[in-house]
Amino acid sequence: LSSLSAQLEQQVADNELDAKTEPNFTTWLGPRRTLGLLRGVTAVLVLLALLLAIEGTIPPYLIPFGLIATPMLIHRFVRGPGQRKANILTIGTLVAGLLYAALVLSVSVLVA
């Protein structure tokens, strides 16, 4: 679901250029409908992750990765079909994810 939502997000963002050069799912369905599908897939992804975290299938130390991605997921719901992802949001999420991964790795090395 994560990969599908990322692909849909990229297709919506590139729709204007793709419509002129290479047909794809979004050029066929249209950016507004694809954005609706993207939001639906994102909602299912979030609900599934929440359920799996509550159930304990997702280990507690991995949950912060989902929390780090939350602003990007929310941004999918508030922007229109012609708007791209905010670069600062992408960079901030990447940096936060890398820092947390380094922390988890460091703690696991120290504990082992």
QUICOR-V744110 format. One record per backbone hydrogen bond with DSSP energy under -1.0 kcal/mol. CO is the residue of the C=O (numbers start at 1). NH is the residue of the N-H. If there is no record, write none. Layout:
{{CO;NH} {CO;NH}}
This chain:
{{1;5} {2;6} {3;7} {4;8} {5;9} {6;10} {7;11} {8;12} {9;13} {10;14} {14;18} {15;19} {17;20} {17;21} {18;22} {24;28} {25;29} {26;30} {30;34} {31;35} {32;36} {33;37} {34;38} {35;39} {36;40} {37;41} {38;42} {39;43} {40;44} {41;45} {42;46} {43;47} {44;48} {45;49} {46;50} {47;51} {48;52} {49;53} {50;54} {51;55} {52;57} {52;58} {59;62} {62;65} {63;67} {64;68} {65;69} {69;73} {70;74} {71;75} {74;77} {74;78} {75;79} {80;83} {86;90} {87;91} {88;92} {89;93} {90;94} {91;95} {92;96} {93;97} {94;98} {95;99} {96;100} {97;101} {98;102} {99;103} {100;104} {101;105} {102;106} {103;107} {104;108} {105;109} {106;110} {107;111} {108;112}}
